[in-house]
Amino acid sequence: MFNNISQVLESIGFLSQHRSVYLQFSDASLNSQVFLQRIDGQHYLNQGMTAELICLSTNAHIPLKTFIGLQVAVDQVTDRGSFFRTTGIITGASQGQSDGALTLYKLAISDPTYLWHKRRNSRVFMNKSVKEISEILFQEWQGKSPLFASSLTLDLSGLKQTYDVRPFVMQLNESDYDFLTRLWRSEGISWLIDEAELTVASNTDNIQPQKLRLIDDNSQYQTLTRRTIRYHRSSATEQFDSMTSLIAGRHLQPSSVFVQRWQSDVLQQTDGAGSVQSKHEHSSNYDNQSLNLEDAWHFSPAWMQDLNGEDGATSASNQQLEKFNQNLSAYHDAQSKQFVAQTTVRDTQVGYWFELNEHPEIDLHSGADKEFLIIGKHYYNQNNLPKDLDQQRV
């Protein structure tokens, strides 16, 4: 009986160079025992990354808790021969059927912010901005959790705005994930789980921690390394990956936004510029004014500074209401028009943009109208095992 799964596969002609996906564990002893057969994953802007790995092993006695908390790297061979890397931590494991020779294992992997769901807290922050609170909690997690510290870094280079110092912020019976993402949404900050390196030279390169990127400006989204993707059929004779389907969708959204709140220092309701019309053309039959779809909000009262002005908190102003207006309008505009694509491109990454070429309708446009930001993806890849083994797996 072979103990090394790779030796078993090579003995029947399935050599290492024949693989399309590779798996590496932070515990090197598992690399020779576990073989990745298939990965199914999803990744979204402002949500995170999860994936399911179907694995085979000649060892039917691997304790499941051996997997939990390990870092893993999945490398997919691209059309250009590079290794496109996806990393994460194992948050779930289950053992499937065994025929006495091979045993199935199913592993669930997530990005490290998964850990934030598992701690609930109540506390207050005084005279801090959202950016400062994010740094404080991130450093706290790094100090308390070796797993978190080794698997995630914080990248604030995408934050270009100046953030108000809030006199009082409360976390009340919230998980750290719910608390932080609530604060980010309130400031119009997007969060993105990214890789330290999207492509690696070898599938044996060391596993690097993922990056949590906070972004408040569209100019901070980067372009894919390939930069362009062509719209073309996919077949075995094609040399490069392509997009095979593009479906455009439009949905009617509010045509204006109105935000008001009570402001104690002036003893009155404030509403900034009032009802702000969207600059997005929602319909060719009706303009935004005649649609008159107003998204009206009454926010909680504006905060107040210390009576002596010594707390350093930012004074409440109409600029804050204008920022709320702009963020809500931008959200509605983003929801009004989106595209769903199907591709064979193995190195697309959420939070990156590309230019689409050779599409009959898109080619009628130019510049930014041909550029698309990837906000989410579902993907799968698998190693095609010899027929006998594949039937055995099922």
DRENVEX-513279 format. One record per atom (N, C-alpha, C): residue in three letters; x, z, y. Coordinates in pm, whole numbers, plus 50000, padded with zeros to 5 digits. Layout:
BEGIN
ALAXZY...
//
This chain:
BEGIN
MET500855000049881MET500005000050000MET500885000050124PHE500594991050216PHE501314990650342PHE500765001450435ASN501655008050508ASN501225017550610ASN501185011150748ASN501895000050764ASN501964993350892ASN500964981850893ILE499964982550981ILE498914972450985ILE499474958651020SER500514958351104SER501104945551142SER501754938851022GLN502404946750935GLN503014941250815GLN501954935650720VAL500824942450713VAL499734937550628VAL499264923850676LEU499064922550806LEU498564909950861LEU499604898950850GLU500874902450873GLU501924892350863GLU502104887650719SER501824896450623SER501984892750483SER500974882150440ILE499874880950515ILE498884870650482ILE498904859250584GLY499994858850665GLY500194847450754GLY499724849250896PHE499204861050931PHE498744863251069PHE499894869651147LEU500754861351204LEU501954866051271LEU501634871151411SER502564879051464SER502364885051596SER502134874551702GLN502854863251694GLN502724852951797GLN501394845451791HIS500594848151686HIS499294841751675HIS498184849651745ARG498514861151797ARG497484869551858ARG497124864851998SER495874867152035SER495434864152172SER495284876752255VAL495154888452189VAL495104901252261VAL495974911352187TYR496614919952265TYR497514930052211TYR497094943752262LEU497384953952181LEU497024967752217LEU498264976552210GLN498434984952312GLN499544994452314GLN499015008252352PHE499425018452278PHE499055032252306PHE500215039552373SER499875049752452SER500935058252508SER501585066652399ASP500895068652286ASP501465074952168ASP501995063752079ALA503305061652082ALA503905050152014ALA503655050151864SER503415061751804SER503215062351659SER501955054851615LEU501005053051706LEU499765046051672LEU499905030851680ASN500925026051748ASN501055011551767ASN501235004051636SER501855010451539SER502065004051409SER500925006751312GLN499985015351351GLN498875018951261GLN497555012351298VAL497395008551424VAL496105003751473VAL496254989651529PHE495354980751488PHE495354966751531PHE494074963951607LEU494194957851725LEU493024954451806LEU492414941451757GLN491134942151720GLN490434930051678GLN489614924051792ARG488974932451875ARG488104927151980ARG487994937152096ILE487874931752217ILE487604939752335ILE486374934252406ASP485444943152442ASP484294939852526ASP484334949252646GLY484384943752767GLY484534952352884GLY483694948153002GLN483584957153097GLN482944954153224GLN483654961653335HIS483664955553452HIS484414960953566HIS483664956953692TYR483394966753780TYR482634964153902TYR483294970654022LEU483214963854134LEU483584969854262LEU482614981254290ASN483134992454338ASN482345004454371ASN481725011154248GLN482235007954130GLN481785014754009GLN482945018753919GLY483745009253879GLY484865012353791GLY484905003353670MET485665007453570MET485934999253454MET485655006953326THR484995000253231THR484805005553096THR485004994252996ALA485384997652875ALA485554987552771ALA485414994052634GLU485084985852536GLU484974990252397GLU485964982252314LEU486764989252235LEU487764982852151LEU487374984552004ILE487344973551931ILE487134973851787ILE488494971951721CYS488904981751642CYS490254981851585CYS490214983151433LEU491294978851369LEU491474980151225LEU492714988451197SER492694995551085SER493865003351045SER493885004750893THR495095005750839THR495235008650697THR495175023650671ASN495125031450778ASN495075046050768ASN493645050750796ALA492975055750693ALA491595060350708ALA491505074950750HIS492655080950778HIS492665095450803HIS493215098950940ILE493125089951036ILE493575093151172ILE492535102251237PRO492885114551274PRO491905123251341PRO491435116951472LEU490135116851495LEU489605110251614LEU490115116551743LYS490335129651741LYS490815136051863LYS492255131951896THR492935125451799THR494265120051828THR494195109251935PHE493065102051938PHE492915091152035PHE492545096252175ILE491735106752181ILE491155110952308ILE492245114852409GLY492135109152529GLY493065112452636GLY494315103752640LEU494495094852542LEU495655086052545LEU495455074852646GLN496545070252704GLN496505058152785GLN496685046152693VAL495995035252726VAL496135022952649VAL496315011252744ALA496945000852691ALA497074988252764ALA496634976952673VAL495744968552722VAL495304956652649VAL495844944552723ASP496624936452655ASP497234924552714ASP496604912052654GLN496044903652741GLN495454891052698GLN496394879552734VAL496644870852638VAL497494859152663VAL496684849052743THR497204844952859THR496474835752947THR496834821252915ASP496154812152985ASP496424797852965ASP497824794053012ARG498454802553091ARG499814799753140ARG500874807353062GLY500454814052954GLY501414820752868GLY501824834552912SER501224839653021SER501544853153068SER500624863253000PHE500914875953022PHE500104886652965PHE499304893353077PHE497984891853073PHE497104898053172PHE496734911853121ARG497074922053198ARG496984935853149ARG495764943253203THR495104950453114THR494034959753149THR494384973253087THR494394983753170THR494734996953119THR493565006553137GLY493675018053077GLY492645028353089GLY493005040253004ILE492095049852997ILE492285061452911ILE491165061552807ILE491485066352688ILE490485066852581ILE489595079052602THR488295076552617THR487335087352642THR486365089252526GLY486435080652425GLY485565082052309GLY486155074952189ALA485895080152070ALA486405074051947ALA485435076751833SER485245066751749SER484415068551629SER485015060351516GLN484775065151395GLN485295058451276GLN484165051051207GLY484425038451170GLY483425030451102GLY483665029950953GLN483195019250890GLN483275018150745GLN484695015250699SER484955018150576SER486255015550515SER486035010150375ASP486835000250336ASP486724994750201ASP487844999750111GLY488565009850158GLY489685015150081GLY491015009450124ALA490984997750189ALA492214991550238ALA492274991750391LEU491164987750453LEU491094987250599LEU489954996050648THR490185002750760THR489185011450821THR488945007150964LEU487685007351004LEU487315003851141LEU487355016151231TYR487855014251352TYR487795024451457TYR487245017851583LYS486335024851649LYS485815019951777LYS486245029651886LEU486915024451988LEU487445032652096LEU486775028852227ALA486375038852304ALA485825036652438ALA486895040052540ILE487165030852632ILE488145033552736ILE487485032452873SER487995040252966SER487465040653102SER488635042053198ASP488355039453326ASP489365042453426ASP489385057653448PRO490455063153506PRO490585077753516PRO489545084653604THR488815077353690THR487775083953769THR486645088953679TYR486635084753553TYR485685090253454TYR485805105453449LEU487015110453468LEU487245124953461LEU486505132153573TRP486315125553686TRP485625131953799TRP484185135453766HIS483595128253672HIS482215131253631HIS482125144653557LYS483255149353505LYS483245160953416LYS483565174053488ARG483665173753620ARG483865186253694ARG482865186953809ARG482085197653811ARG481075199953915ARG481525211754000ASN481235211154131ASN481745221454219ASN480845223054341SER481025234154411SER480375236554540SER481425242254635ARG481565236154751ARG482565240654848ARG482295233954982VAL483015238355085VAL482875232455217VAL484255228355268PHE484245218055350PHE485455213555420PHE485175214455570MET486075220455643MET485915222255787MET486915213455862ASN486385205955958ASN487225198156049ASN488145188455974LYS487545180655886LYS488285170755809LYS487575157255815SER488345146555808SER487765133255797SER487565129855650VAL486785119455624VAL486555115155485VAL487865111055420LYS488725104655495LYS490035100655442LYS490845112955401GLU490835123355485GLU491585135455454GLU491005142655333ILE489665143255323ILE489025149655208ILE489385142355079SER489415129155085SER489785121154968SER491195124554922GLU492115125655016GLU493495128954982GLU493605143054924ILE492845152454981ILE492885166354933ILE492415167154788LEU491275160954758LEU490755161554621LEU491655154154523PHE492205142954567PHE493085135354478PHE494325143554444GLN494925149954544GLN496105158254519GLN495755170354433GLU494545175654452GLU494105186954370GLU494025182854223TRP493465171154198TRP493365166254060TRP494745163454001GLN495625158054081GLN496985155454031GLN497675168453990GLY497405179154065GLY498045191954035GLY497445198953915LYS496155196453888LYS495465203753781LYS495385196053650SER495485182753655SER495285174653534SER496475165453510PRO497335168653413PRO498455159553381PRO497965145653340LEU496825144853269LEU496275131953230LEU495925123653352PHE495245129753449PHE494875122653570PHE496115118453648ALA497075127553662ALA498275124853741ALA499085113253684SER499085111853551SER499875101353488SER499155087953481SER497855087753509SER497085075553486SER496465069253610LEU496575075953728LEU495945070253849LEU496735074053973THR496885064354064THR497485066754195THR496475062754302LEU496665067954423LEU495755065254534LEU496415055854632ASP495725045054667ASP496225035054761ASP495295034554881LEU495765039354996LEU494965039755119LEU495335028555215SER496175019155172SER496625008555262SER495494999355305GLY494374999455231GLY493244990955267GLY492324996955371LEU492635009155418LEU491825015555523LEU492455012555658LYS491755005055741LYS492275000955871LYS491535007355988GLN490425013955961GLN489645020056068GLN490085034456093THR489665039756207THR489895053856239THR488645061656203TYR488805072756130TYR487635079956080TYR487415092956155ASP486125095556181ASP485745107556257ASP486155120156182VAL486565130156259VAL486795143456203VAL485455150656203ARG484985154156084ARG483675160556071ARG483835175756076PRO483015182656154PRO483175197156164PRO482815204556036PHE481915198455953PHE481435205555834PHE481005195255730VAL481545196355611VAL481155187855498VAL480965196855377MET479825195555308MET479525204155193MET479405196055065GLN480015201354961GLN479785196754825GLN478965207454756LEU477735204154717LEU476825214054661LEU476345209654523ASN476825216354420ASN476425213454282ASN476565198654249GLU477595192354301GLU477865178254276GLU479135176754193SER479145166554110SER480415163154045SER481345157654152ASP482645158354126ASP483605153054223ASP483395138154244TYR482955131054138TYR482695116754152TYR481535114254247ASP480425121254228ASP479255119354314ASP479575123154459PHE480345133854476PHE480685138454610PHE481555128254684LEU482625123754621LEU483535114454688LEU482865100954714THR482145095754615THR481525082654636THR480415083454741ARG479755094854753ARG478765096554861ARG479445095954998LEU480565102455011LEU481295102155138LEU481785088055169TRP482295081155069TRP482795067555094TRP481675058255137ARG480525059355071ARG479395050855111ARG478955053755254SER479005066455293SER478565070055429SER479455064055536GLU480685060555501GLU481625054555596GLU481795039555575GLY481075033855478GLY481235019555451GLY482545016255382ILE483075025655304ILE484325023555232ILE484025018955089SER484655008155048SER484545003554909SER485695009154828TRP485455011454699TRP486525016254612TRP486695006754495LEU487945005054456LEU488294995054356LEU489355000654261ILE489094999454132ILE490095002854031ILE490924990354004ASP492224991354030ASP493124979954016ASP494294983853927GLU495044973953885GLU496214976353800GLU497474976653885ALA498474984253839ALA499764984253908ALA500384970453902GLU500224963653788GLU500674949853770GLU499604942453692LEU499084931653749LEU498054924053679LEU498624916453560THR499834911453573THR500494904553462THR501834911153434VAL502214911253308VAL503484917253267VAL504284906953188ALA505594909053184ALA506464899453116ALA506344900252965SER506034912252915SER505954914252769SER504844924052737ASN504244922352620ASN503174931452579ASN503704945152539THR505034946852543THR505624959852514THR506074967152641ASP505814961252758ASP506164967952884ASP505464981352894ASN506104990952958ASN505545004352970ASN504195004153040ILE503325013253000ILE501995014453061ILE502135021353197GLN501655014653301GLN501715020053436GLN500365026153474PRO500335036053563PRO499055041553608PRO498255031253686GLN496945032053675GLN496075023453755GLN496075028153900LYS495525019553987LYS495455022854129LYS493995023954173LEU493695034354248LEU492395035454315LEU492605030854458ARG492065019154491ARG492225013454624ARG490965015654706LEU491115021654823LEU490015023254917LEU490135012255023ILE489025005255050ILE489054993355134ILE487904993955234ASP488194991355361ASP487134991155463ASP487114978255544ASP487894968255501ASP487954955555574ASP488134944255474ASN487344933555489ASN487384922555392ASN488744915855384SER489534916755491SER490854910455491SER491804917255394GLN491444929055345GLN492314936555254GLN492114932755108TYR491134924055080TYR490994919054943TYR492024908054920GLN492724908754809GLN493814899554782GLN493334887554703THR494154877054701THR493814865054627THR494374865754485LEU493694859354391LEU494234858254257LEU495564850954260THR496424853954164THR497724847154158THR497534832154145ARG496554827754068ARG496324813354051ARG495654807254174ARG495054815354256ARG494424811954385ARG493224802554370THR493314792254288THR492204782854272THR491724782854127ILE490424780354112ILE489804778353980ILE489014765453987ARG489134757253887ARG488404744553889ARG487124745653807TYR486134738053850TYR484864737253779TYR484974725753680HIS484984729053550HIS485274718753450HIS484804723553314ARG484524714153227ARG484124717853092ARG485274724953021SER484924732652920SER485924739752841SER485924734052700SER487094730052654SER487224725152516SER488644727852469ALA488854726152340ALA490164729152282ALA491254720152335THR490874708552390THR491884699152440THR492314702152583GLU491604711252650GLU491944714452789GLU493144723752794GLN494054720852887GLN495274728852898GLN495054741852973PHE494134741653073PHE493954753353159PHE492514758453154ASP492354771353180ASP491024777553186ASP490244772153305SER488924773353298SER488084767753405SER486764775353414MET486014772253519MET484654777353535MET483694767053476THR482794771553391THR481894762353323THR480464763053374SER480124773453450SER478764774853503SER478814782753633LEU478024778353731LEU477914785553858LEU476444785253901ILE475834796953909ILE474434798053947ILE474334805654078ALA473764799054178ALA473584805454309ALA472234812454313GLY472174823654382GLY470924831054394GLY470734836654534ARG469504835854583ARG469154841654713ARG467994851354696HIS468034862354772HIS466974872354766HIS466674876854909LEU465394877254942LEU464984881355076LEU465334895955099GLN465954898755212GLN466394912155248GLN465854915655387PRO465934928355428PRO465514931955565PRO466234923355668SER465494919255770SER466054910555873SER466564918255994SER466334931255997SER466854939556107SER467024953856057VAL467854961456128VAL468144975356094VAL467934984056217PHE467294995556197PHE467065004856308PHE467415018956260VAL468335025456329VAL468785038956292VAL468615048156412GLN468025059856388GLN467905069756495GLN468185083656439ARG468495093056530ARG468745106856490ARG468625115756612TRP468465128556586TRP468425138456694TRP469855142356731GLN470115142456862GLN471445146256911GLN471295158457001SER471765169956950SER471515182757016SER472175183857153ASP473355178157169ASP474055180157295ASP473415172757412VAL472545163057382VAL471805156457491VAL470305159357481LEU469915167257380LEU468535171657361LEU467545160057356GLN467875149857277GLN466955138757261GLN467305130357139GLN466325122057100GLN466575112356994GLN467485101357048THR468435097056969THR469275085657007THR469135074856902ASP469125062556947ASP468955051356854ASP469935039956880GLY471015042856949GLY472045032756970GLY471485020557041ALA471725008856981ALA471244996357040ALA469834992956997GLY469165002056928GLY467804999556883GLY467794991056757SER466794982556745SER466654973956627SER467654962456635VAL468554961756538VAL469624951756538VAL469264940556441GLN469134928356493GLN468784916756411GLN469964912456326SER469674908556202SER470714903256114SER471174889656165LYS472454886756148LYS473004873756185LYS472934863956068HIS472454868855955HIS472344860555835HIS471014853155836GLU471034840155806GLU469804832355800GLU469174834055662HIS468114842055656HIS467484845255528HIS466554834055480SER465974826655572SER464994816355535SER465084804755632SER464904792655579SER464864780855666SER463454778655720ASN462484786455673ASN461104784955717ASN460734794755828TYR461394806355831TYR461104816555931TYR462414822355982ASP462494824256114ASP463684830856166ASP463564845856145ASN464644853156170ASN464664867456142ASN463654875156226GLN463444870756348GLN462504877856435GLN461074876556384SER460704864656338SER459334862856288SER459154869156150LEU460224870356072LEU460114877555944LEU459804892255969ASN460474897956070ASN460184911756115ASN460224921755999LEU461264920955919LEU461454930255807LEU462484940655850GLU461994951755904GLU462894961655963GLU463194972855864ASP464464975855848ASP464924986955766ASP465204998655859ALA464215007455876ALA464305018455974ALA464685031455905TRP465655038455963TRP466155050955907TRP466145061856013HIS465755073855970HIS465925085756054HIS466965094455987PHE468145095056046PHE469255102455986PHE469195117156025SER469945125255951SER470045139455984SER470665141156122PRO470385152156190PRO470875154056327PRO472385152656338ALA472815147956455ALA474245146456480ALA474925160056478TRP476185160156434TRP476915172756432TRP477305176956573MET477665189556587MET478105194956716MET479515200456703GLN480285198956809GLN481615204756813GLN481545219756838ASP482665226256819ASP482815240256859ASP482505241457009LEU481855252457048LEU481465254057189LEU482645253257283ASN483815257357236ASN485015256857320ASN485805243957299GLY485305235357211GLY485995222757186GLY487355224257123GLU487535234857043GLU488855237756986GLU488965233956839ASP487885228856781ASP487925225956637ASP488515212256605GLY488675203856705GLY489245190656682GLY488285180556624ALA487015184356608ALA486015175256552ALA485705164056651THR485395152456598THR485005141056681THR483625143556740SER483465141156867SER482155143256930SER481185132456884ALA479915136256868ALA478885126756827ALA478665116556938SER478405104056898SER478235093456998SER477395082156940ASN476995073057029ASN476245061256985ASN477095051956899GLN478415052856911GLN479275044456828GLN479075047256680GLN478765059656648GLN478505063156508GLN477235056156458LEU476215055856542LEU474985048756505LEU475235033856490GLU476065028256578GLU476375014056569GLU477095010856438LYS477945019956395LYS478655017856268LYS477675018156151PHE476715027556155PHE475685027856051PHE474905014656050ASN474555009856170ASN473824997156181ASN474614985756118GLN475884984956152GLN476724974156102GLN476884974855950ASN477084986955898ASN477264988355754ASN476004984655676LEU474844989055726LEU473584985655660LEU473314970755667SER473574964655783SER473364950255798SER474284942455704ALA475554946755696ALA476504939955607ALA476074941155461TYR475524952855424TYR475054954755287TYR473904945155256HIS472944944155347HIS471804935255324HIS472264920655317ASP473214916955402ASP473724903255400ASP474384900255266ALA475144909955213ALA475824907855085ALA474834906554970GLN473704913854979GLN472704913354873GLN471854900654880SER471844894054994SER470944882655012SER471424870054941LYS472734868754920LYS473244856554856LYS474424860154767GLN474294857354638GLN475364859954543GLN475404848754440PHE476514847954368PHE476694837754266PHE477044844454133VAL476554838654025VAL476904843153890VAL477594831453820ALA478794833953771ALA479584823353709ALA479934826953566GLN480134816653485GLN480694818253352GLN482004810453348THR483054816853300THR484354810453299THR485084813653169THR486144806053145THR487074809153037THR488374814853093VAL488384817953223VAL489594822653290VAL489874837053250ARG491004839253189ARG491314852453132ARG491984861953230ASP492444856953345ASP493164865653438ASP492434867453570THR491104867353567THR490344870953686THR490314886153700GLN490314890853824GLN490324905253848GLN489324908553957VAL488524918953934VAL487554923454032VAL488274928054159GLY487694924454275GLY488304927954402GLY489294917654453TYR489384906354383TYR490264895354424TYR489404882954450TRP489894873854533TRP489124861854565TRP489884849354521PHE489144838454511PHE489724825654470PHE488994814354540GLU489564802654535GLU488924790554588GLU488454782054472LEU487204777454479LEU486624769354372LEU486754754554406ASN487284746854313ASN487464732454333ASN486734724554225GLU486464711954258GLU485864702154167GLU484414705354131HIS483744713354216HIS482304715554198HIS481554705954290PRO480564698554239PRO479934688054320PRO479294692954450GLU478754705054452GLU478124710054575GLU479104717854661ILE479914726154599ILE480864734354674ILE481904725654744ASP482264714354684ASP483264705454746ASP482754699054874LEU481454699954901LEU480914694855028LEU481284704055144HIS481724716155113HIS482094725955215HIS483614726655228SER484044734955319SER485484736555339SER485784750855384GLY487054754455379GLY487484767555428GLY486874779055350ALA486374789055425ALA485854801255364ALA484624798755277ASP483904787555300ASP482704784755221ASP483034780755077LYS484314778655048LYS484734775654911LYS485394787654844GLU485444798854915GLU486144810654865GLU485144821054816PHE485434827254702PHE484514836654638PHE485254849554604LEU484614860754637LEU485154873954602LEU484504878554472ILE485304882854377ILE484804887654249ILE484404902354264ILE483114905354251ILE482634919154268ILE482294925654134GLY482294917954027GLY482014923653896GLY482264913453787LYS482554918153668LYS482734908953556LYS482434915853424HIS481864908053331HIS481744911753190HIS482674902353114TYR483404907553019TYR484364898952949TYR484534903552805TYR485014894452723TYR485364897752585TYR486504888752541ASN487234893252445ASN488304885352383ASN488534891152245GLN489064883052154GLN489284888152020GLN490374880451949ASN490974886951853ASN491914880351763ASN491124874551647ASN491344861951618ASN490644855451508ASN491374858351377LEU490834867751303LEU491454871751177LEU491234861151069PRO492084861150966PRO491804852550850PRO490384855150798LYS489754844750743LYS488334845450708LYS488004857150616ASP488834859450516ASP488544870350421ASP488524883850490LEU489484885950581LEU489554898650652LEU488394900050749ASP488014888950812ASP486934889650910ASP485614893150841GLN485374887550723GLN484164890950648GLN484224905450601GLN485404909950567GLN485594923750523GLN485284933350637ARG485674929150760ARG485434937550877ARG483944939250901VAL483194928450884VAL481754929050907VAL481074937350800
//
